[in-house]
């Protein structure tokens, strides 16, 4: 009788502890047992946020339990996302999905992600898919709150933020992943392995291009008319750290990318995708100089229709100096003579030029092939040296559970983002930038400082 009573009391006490204390308290900060689901909160429920949660739906050990966005509903039918997005449609989609296995499942919904972080104590991880100007703010607050973080690209809106995010990541030990999803492709790993194997010799030039251009084709500067704010839009909250300005449909959805206050034009949108293979394969860090030229109208408010950016990197270890050129809005490098007659470069891609040959890769980490193409079949591929990805979101979830760091973690993501931001810095200054990486300064250009570290509205500062 006494033995049974002791066993009963012990089991009752254990059950009480499990009931009173959430699992992350029992295991310490950021602890997610391998056997349990990762509870994810979405911040930013536009088209890309919706795309991300659909990817998480395919992972059995992930569950989206909360969503935050200052806009209740947005019509995406004018854009490639299609359908409806925003806080309410995405919440409804989450509930419909999980109710298939868990009847009456409910997803919490908030205007302000800060309130969500404060109230939803069971959140393990945050997925940030806001406009660019909020990436650093959301990521840093989430990590400081003990959450793992996945953030869309570019990781930050300015260089100071990129370095701060990398610092906070190291301090908190959060599992992180930037949303340049091509980084998890087999193709980008093959590109790195082939270059390391000497398939084209030592690389001296890289060219990367994408066809994207500005959304607001005819707009010059900031919109001047002031239409009413639509119902369900908390415009002041959407602005976040930016100084107040009137609402205008030219800003959202999606088209915010055209404006320096919120987005970073074509290079900011696609650079972390299509400069990724060069950055990874050649171990690119700080360029010696960057010079960017605008294609079409731009001013201090709005990005150009396109650009070309010229990066110069010095020798790195046993690798020689290399030039990297970026093109967008339909601009491309000259078509190599090794391309078959009647063919042309793809609409998006990367071209590596080495001492012993050339290699063409599809865009966003796509598969490599040697030029001329018949050399690819004869090439003896090297052994795999880079671990293959299980999937971009899968790798992040595994890292949340104590597995290896995801390959586009914020340490790498911040470095790649800084390269992209340096091209934008030169573009906005309309000057060639000689970069002092140690001090994060453009030599002899004090006017660069407010772009390197932007100002923040009172109450939205980050540190």
C-alpha positions as CSV (number, residue, x, y, z in Angstrom):
1,X,0.0,0.0,0.0
2,X,2.8,2.4,1.0
3,X,4.7,1.6,-2.2
4,X,1.7,2.1,-4.4
5,X,1.0,5.4,-2.7
6,X,4.5,6.7,-3.2
7,X,4.4,5.7,-6.9
8,X,1.0,7.5,-7.2
9,X,2.3,10.7,-5.6
10,X,5.5,10.7,-7.7
11,X,3.5,10.3,-10.9
12,X,1.0,12.9,-9.9
13,X,3.8,15.4,-9.1
14,X,5.5,14.7,-12.4
15,X,2.2,15.3,-14.2
16,X,1.7,18.6,-12.3
17,X,5.2,19.8,-13.4
18,X,4.5,18.9,-17.0
19,X,1.2,20.8,-16.8
20,X,2.4,23.9,-15.1
21,X,5.7,24.4,-16.9
22,X,6.1,24.7,-20.6
23,X,8.6,22.5,-22.3
24,X,11.0,25.3,-23.2
25,X,11.3,26.1,-19.4
26,X,12.1,22.5,-18.5
27,X,14.8,22.2,-21.2
28,X,16.2,25.7,-20.9
29,X,16.0,28.6,-23.4
30,X,15.3,27.6,-27.0
31,X,15.0,23.9,-26.1
32,X,12.9,21.9,-28.5
33,X,13.0,18.1,-27.8
34,X,13.7,16.2,-31.0
35,X,10.5,14.2,-30.6
36,X,8.3,17.3,-30.4
37,X,6.9,19.8,-32.9
38,X,8.5,23.2,-33.5
39,X,5.9,25.8,-32.7
40,X,6.4,28.5,-35.3
41,X,5.0,32.1,-35.4
42,X,4.7,33.9,-38.7
43,X,5.5,37.6,-38.8
44,X,4.5,39.1,-42.2
45,X,1.5,37.3,-43.8
46,X,1.9,38.7,-47.4
47,X,2.5,36.5,-50.4
48,X,5.9,35.4,-49.3
49,X,4.8,34.7,-45.8
50,X,2.0,32.5,-47.1
51,X,4.5,30.7,-49.4
52,X,6.7,29.9,-46.4
53,X,3.9,28.5,-44.2
54,X,2.9,26.2,-47.1
55,X,6.4,24.9,-47.1
56,X,6.2,24.3,-43.3
57,X,2.9,22.4,-43.9
58,X,5.0,19.7,-45.5
59,X,7.0,19.2,-42.4
60,X,5.3,16.9,-39.9
61,X,7.2,18.2,-36.9
62,X,6.4,21.9,-37.6
63,X,3.2,23.7,-36.6
64,X,2.4,27.3,-37.2
65,X,0.5,28.5,-34.1
66,X,0.4,32.3,-34.5
67,X,0.5,34.9,-37.2
68,X,1.1,38.7,-37.0
69,X,0.6,41.3,-39.7
70,X,-0.7,44.9,-39.6
71,X,-2.8,44.2,-42.7
72,X,-5.9,42.1,-42.3
73,X,-6.4,41.2,-46.0
74,X,-4.4,41.8,-49.2
75,X,-5.4,40.9,-52.8
76,X,-2.4,39.2,-54.5
77,X,-4.1,38.5,-57.8
78,X,-2.1,41.3,-59.6
79,X,1.1,39.6,-58.6
80,X,2.7,36.2,-59.1
81,X,1.5,35.0,-55.6
82,X,-2.2,35.2,-56.7
83,X,-5.1,34.7,-54.3
84,X,-5.6,36.5,-50.9
85,X,-3.0,37.0,-48.2
86,X,-2.8,39.1,-45.1
87,X,-3.4,38.2,-41.4
88,X,-6.9,36.7,-41.7
89,X,-6.7,34.7,-44.9
90,X,-3.4,33.2,-43.8
91,X,-4.8,32.4,-40.3
92,X,-7.8,30.7,-42.0
93,X,-5.5,28.7,-44.2
94,X,-3.4,27.5,-41.2
95,X,-6.5,26.5,-39.3
96,X,-7.9,24.6,-42.2
97,X,-4.7,22.7,-42.7
98,X,-4.1,21.6,-39.1
99,X,-7.8,21.0,-38.5
100,X,-7.5,18.0,-40.8
101,X,-5.6,16.2,-38.0
102,X,-6.6,18.3,-35.0
103,X,-10.2,19.3,-35.1
104,X,-11.0,22.8,-33.8
105,X,-7.3,23.8,-34.1
106,X,-7.0,27.6,-33.6
107,X,-4.2,29.9,-34.8
108,X,-3.7,33.1,-32.9
109,X,-3.7,36.3,-34.9
110,X,-2.2,39.7,-34.0
111,X,-1.6,43.1,-35.7
112,X,1.6,43.7,-33.7
113,X,4.2,40.9,-33.5
114,X,5.5,42.3,-30.3
115,X,2.2,41.6,-28.6
116,X,2.3,38.1,-30.0
117,X,5.8,37.4,-28.6
118,X,4.7,38.7,-25.3
119,X,1.5,36.6,-25.0
120,X,2.2,33.4,-26.9
121,X,4.6,31.7,-24.6
122,X,4.7,28.4,-26.5
123,X,6.4,29.9,-29.6
124,X,9.7,28.2,-30.3
125,X,10.6,29.9,-33.5
126,X,9.7,32.9,-35.7
127,X,9.5,33.1,-39.4
128,X,10.0,36.7,-40.6
129,X,8.5,37.6,-44.1
130,X,7.9,41.3,-43.6
131,X,9.1,44.0,-46.0
132,X,12.9,44.5,-45.8
133,X,12.9,47.5,-43.5
134,X,11.6,45.3,-40.7
135,X,13.8,42.3,-41.1
136,X,16.4,43.2,-38.6
137,X,14.0,44.6,-36.0
138,X,11.9,41.4,-36.0
139,X,14.8,39.1,-36.1
140,X,16.7,40.7,-33.2
141,X,13.7,41.0,-31.0
142,X,12.7,37.4,-31.6
143,X,16.2,36.1,-30.9
144,X,16.5,38.2,-27.8
145,X,13.2,36.7,-26.7
146,X,14.8,33.2,-27.0
147,X,13.3,32.2,-30.3
148,X,14.9,30.6,-33.3
149,X,14.5,32.7,-36.5
150,X,14.1,32.2,-40.2
151,X,14.2,35.5,-42.1
152,X,13.5,36.3,-45.7
153,X,16.3,37.8,-47.8
154,X,17.9,40.2,-47.8
155,X,18.6,39.6,-44.1
156,X,18.7,43.4,-43.4
157,X,18.0,46.8,-44.9
158,X,21.4,48.3,-44.1
159,X,25.0,47.2,-43.4
160,X,25.0,48.2,-39.7
161,X,21.9,46.0,-39.2
162,X,23.6,43.0,-41.0
163,X,26.5,43.2,-38.5
164,X,24.2,43.6,-35.5
165,X,22.1,40.6,-36.5
166,X,25.2,38.5,-36.9
167,X,26.3,39.6,-33.4
168,X,23.0,38.9,-31.7
169,X,22.8,35.5,-33.4
170,X,26.2,34.6,-31.9
171,X,25.2,35.9,-28.5
172,X,21.9,34.1,-28.3
173,X,22.8,30.8,-30.0
174,X,19.6,30.9,-32.0
175,X,19.1,28.5,-34.9
176,X,18.8,30.7,-38.0
177,X,18.3,30.5,-41.7
178,X,18.0,33.2,-44.4
179,X,15.3,32.7,-47.0
180,X,17.6,32.4,-50.1
181,X,16.1,29.1,-50.8
182,X,18.4,28.2,-53.7
183,X,21.2,27.9,-51.2
184,X,19.8,24.5,-50.4
185,X,19.9,23.2,-54.0
186,X,22.2,20.5,-55.1
187,X,23.4,22.7,-58.0
188,X,25.0,25.3,-55.8
189,X,26.9,22.6,-53.9
190,X,28.1,21.1,-57.2
191,X,29.2,24.6,-58.3
192,X,31.3,25.0,-55.2
193,X,32.8,21.5,-55.5
194,X,33.6,21.8,-59.2
195,X,35.3,25.1,-58.7
196,X,37.3,23.8,-55.7
197,X,38.2,20.8,-57.9
198,X,39.7,23.1,-60.5
199,X,37.2,22.3,-63.3
200,X,37.8,25.7,-64.9
201,X,41.1,26.7,-63.2
202,X,41.3,29.7,-60.9
203,X,38.3,31.9,-61.3
204,X,39.0,35.5,-62.4
205,X,35.5,36.8,-63.3
206,X,31.9,36.1,-62.3
207,X,28.8,37.5,-64.0
208,X,25.3,37.2,-62.4
209,X,22.1,38.4,-63.9
210,X,18.3,38.4,-63.4
211,X,15.5,39.8,-65.5
212,X,13.6,41.6,-62.7
213,X,12.9,45.3,-62.8
214,X,10.9,48.0,-61.0
215,X,7.2,47.4,-60.3
216,X,6.1,51.1,-60.5
217,X,7.1,51.6,-64.1
218,X,6.1,55.3,-64.5
219,X,6.5,56.7,-61.0
220,X,9.1,59.3,-60.2
221,X,9.8,60.0,-56.5
222,X,7.4,59.6,-53.6
223,X,3.7,59.6,-54.4
224,X,2.1,63.0,-53.7
225,X,-1.6,62.1,-53.5
226,X,-3.1,60.8,-50.3
227,X,-5.8,58.3,-50.8
228,X,-7.5,57.0,-47.6
229,X,-6.1,54.1,-45.7
230,X,-8.1,50.9,-46.5
231,X,-10.0,49.2,-43.8
232,X,-8.0,46.6,-41.9
233,X,-4.7,48.3,-42.5
234,X,-2.7,49.7,-39.5
235,X,-0.5,51.9,-41.6
236,X,1.5,53.4,-38.8
237,X,2.4,49.9,-37.6
238,X,3.3,48.9,-41.2
239,X,5.8,51.8,-41.3
240,X,7.5,50.5,-38.2
241,X,10.9,52.3,-37.8
242,X,10.3,54.6,-40.7
243,X,9.2,58.2,-40.3
244,X,5.4,58.8,-40.9
245,X,4.3,59.3,-44.4
246,X,0.8,59.0,-46.0
247,X,-0.5,55.7,-47.1
248,X,-0.4,55.0,-50.9
249,X,-1.2,51.8,-52.9
250,X,2.1,52.2,-54.7
251,X,3.8,50.9,-51.5
252,X,1.9,47.7,-50.8
253,X,1.6,44.8,-51.5
254,X,4.9,43.8,-53.1
255,X,5.7,47.1,-54.8
256,X,7.3,48.5,-51.6
257,X,10.5,47.0,-53.1
258,X,10.8,50.0,-55.4
259,X,11.3,52.5,-52.5
260,X,14.6,52.9,-50.6
261,X,12.7,53.5,-47.3
262,X,11.3,49.9,-47.4
263,X,13.0,47.9,-50.1
264,X,16.2,47.8,-52.1
265,X,15.3,47.4,-55.8
266,X,16.2,44.6,-58.1
267,X,19.6,43.9,-56.5
268,X,18.2,43.8,-53.0
269,X,15.4,41.5,-54.1
270,X,17.5,39.0,-56.1
271,X,21.2,39.6,-55.1
272,X,21.1,37.1,-52.2
273,X,19.8,34.5,-54.6
274,X,22.0,35.0,-57.6
275,X,25.3,36.2,-56.0
276,X,25.1,33.3,-53.6
277,X,27.1,30.8,-55.7
278,X,29.9,33.3,-56.2
279,X,30.0,34.3,-52.5
280,X,30.0,30.7,-51.3
281,X,32.3,29.1,-54.0
282,X,34.9,31.9,-53.9
283,X,34.7,32.7,-50.2
284,X,33.9,36.4,-50.9
285,X,33.9,38.8,-48.0
286,X,34.9,42.4,-48.3
287,X,35.3,43.9,-51.7
288,X,38.1,46.4,-52.4
289,X,35.7,48.6,-54.3
290,X,32.1,48.6,-55.7
291,X,30.7,50.8,-58.5
292,X,27.1,50.7,-59.5
293,X,25.3,52.3,-62.4
294,X,21.6,52.9,-62.7
295,X,19.6,51.9,-65.7
296,X,16.6,54.3,-66.0
297,X,15.2,56.9,-63.7
298,X,16.1,56.8,-59.9
299,X,16.2,59.4,-57.2
300,X,16.5,59.5,-53.4
301,X,13.1,58.0,-53.0
302,X,12.8,55.3,-55.7
303,X,15.1,52.7,-57.1
304,X,16.0,52.6,-60.8
305,X,14.5,50.3,-63.3
306,X,17.7,48.3,-63.4
307,X,21.4,48.5,-62.5
308,X,24.9,47.1,-63.2
309,X,27.3,46.7,-60.3
310,X,31.0,46.1,-60.5
311,X,32.7,44.5,-57.5
312,X,36.5,44.1,-57.2
313,X,37.9,41.6,-54.7
314,X,41.5,41.1,-53.8
315,X,43.4,37.8,-53.5
316,X,41.9,35.5,-50.8
317,X,44.3,32.7,-49.6
318,X,45.4,30.8,-52.7
319,X,42.6,32.4,-54.8
320,X,43.4,35.3,-57.1
321,X,41.8,38.6,-57.4
322,X,38.3,38.4,-59.0
323,X,35.8,40.8,-60.5
324,X,32.1,40.2,-60.0
325,X,29.5,42.0,-62.1
326,X,25.8,42.1,-61.4
327,X,23.1,42.8,-64.1
328,X,19.3,43.1,-63.8
329,X,16.3,44.4,-65.7
330,X,17.2,42.4,-68.8
331,X,20.9,43.4,-68.9
332,X,23.3,40.5,-69.4
333,X,27.0,39.9,-70.1
334,X,28.1,39.3,-73.6
335,X,27.2,35.8,-74.8
336,X,30.3,33.6,-74.6
337,X,31.5,32.2,-78.0
338,X,31.3,28.7,-76.5
339,X,27.5,28.9,-76.4
340,X,26.1,27.0,-79.5
341,X,25.2,29.2,-82.5
342,X,21.6,30.3,-82.3
343,X,21.5,29.9,-78.5
344,X,21.8,32.6,-75.9
345,X,22.3,33.0,-72.2
346,X,19.3,32.1,-70.0
347,X,17.2,34.9,-68.6
348,X,18.7,34.3,-65.2
349,X,22.1,32.8,-64.3
350,X,25.7,33.0,-63.3
351,X,28.8,32.7,-65.5
352,X,32.2,31.8,-64.0
353,X,35.3,32.5,-66.0
354,X,38.5,30.7,-65.0
355,X,42.1,30.3,-66.3
356,X,41.1,27.0,-68.0
357,X,37.5,27.4,-69.0
358,X,34.0,28.7,-68.3
359,X,31.1,27.4,-66.3
360,X,27.4,28.5,-66.7
361,X,24.9,28.0,-63.8
362,X,21.2,28.4,-63.7
363,X,19.9,31.2,-61.5
364,X,19.4,30.9,-57.7
365,X,21.8,28.1,-57.1
366,X,20.9,26.1,-60.2
367,X,22.9,23.3,-61.8
368,X,26.4,24.0,-63.3
369,X,27.6,23.0,-66.7
370,X,30.9,23.5,-68.4
371,X,31.3,25.4,-71.7
372,X,31.1,24.2,-74.4
373,X,28.4,22.0,-73.0
374,X,29.9,18.7,-74.3
375,X,32.7,19.1,-71.8
376,X,30.3,18.5,-68.9
377,X,29.7,14.9,-70.0
378,X,33.4,14.2,-70.1
379,X,34.2,15.9,-66.8
380,X,35.0,13.5,-64.0
381,X,33.0,14.9,-61.1
382,X,34.7,15.3,-57.8
383,X,33.5,13.5,-54.6
384,X,30.8,15.2,-52.6
385,X,32.4,17.4,-49.9
386,X,29.5,19.6,-49.0
387,X,26.6,17.9,-47.1
388,X,23.4,17.8,-49.2
389,X,20.4,19.7,-47.9
390,X,17.3,18.0,-46.7
391,X,15.4,21.1,-47.7
392,X,15.7,24.8,-46.8
393,X,13.0,24.8,-44.1
394,X,13.8,21.2,-43.1
395,X,17.5,22.1,-42.3
396,X,16.3,25.1,-40.2
397,X,13.8,22.9,-38.2
398,X,16.6,20.3,-37.6
399,X,18.8,23.1,-36.3
400,X,16.0,24.3,-34.0
401,X,16.1,20.8,-32.5
402,X,19.8,20.9,-31.9
403,X,21.1,19.6,-35.2
404,X,23.8,21.1,-37.4
405,X,23.5,24.8,-38.3
406,X,21.5,25.5,-41.5
407,X,23.9,26.4,-44.3
408,X,22.5,29.9,-44.9
409,X,22.5,30.7,-41.2
410,X,22.7,34.4,-40.2
411,X,26.5,34.3,-40.0
412,X,26.7,33.5,-43.7
413,X,23.5,35.4,-44.5
414,X,24.8,38.6,-43.0
415,X,28.0,38.3,-45.1
416,X,26.1,37.7,-48.3
417,X,23.7,40.5,-47.5
418,X,26.5,43.0,-46.8
419,X,27.9,42.4,-50.3
420,X,24.5,43.1,-51.8
421,X,24.1,46.2,-49.7
422,X,27.4,47.6,-50.8
423,X,26.2,47.5,-54.4
424,X,23.1,49.4,-53.3
425,X,25.3,51.9,-51.3
426,X,27.2,52.8,-54.4
427,X,24.0,53.0,-56.4
428,X,22.3,55.4,-54.0
429,X,25.4,57.5,-53.7
430,X,26.0,57.5,-57.4
431,X,29.7,57.1,-56.6
432,X,32.4,54.4,-56.6
433,X,32.9,53.1,-53.1
434,X,36.2,52.0,-51.7
435,X,35.3,49.9,-48.7
436,X,36.9,50.0,-45.3
437,X,35.5,46.7,-44.0
438,X,37.1,46.9,-40.5
439,X,35.4,50.2,-39.8
440,X,32.3,49.7,-41.9
441,X,33.0,53.0,-43.8
442,X,33.1,54.2,-47.4
443,X,36.5,55.9,-47.6
444,X,36.2,59.6,-48.1
445,X,32.4,59.5,-48.4
446,X,30.9,60.7,-45.1
447,X,27.6,61.0,-46.9
448,X,27.5,57.2,-47.0
449,X,27.1,57.0,-43.2
450,X,23.3,57.6,-43.0
451,X,22.8,54.8,-45.6
452,X,25.2,52.4,-43.8
453,X,23.3,53.0,-40.6
454,X,19.9,54.4,-41.1
455,X,17.9,56.4,-38.5
456,X,15.0,54.8,-36.6
457,X,11.7,56.3,-35.5
458,X,11.5,56.8,-31.7
459,X,10.3,53.6,-30.1
460,X,11.6,51.4,-32.9
461,X,15.3,51.6,-32.2
462,X,17.4,48.4,-32.1
463,X,20.6,47.6,-30.3
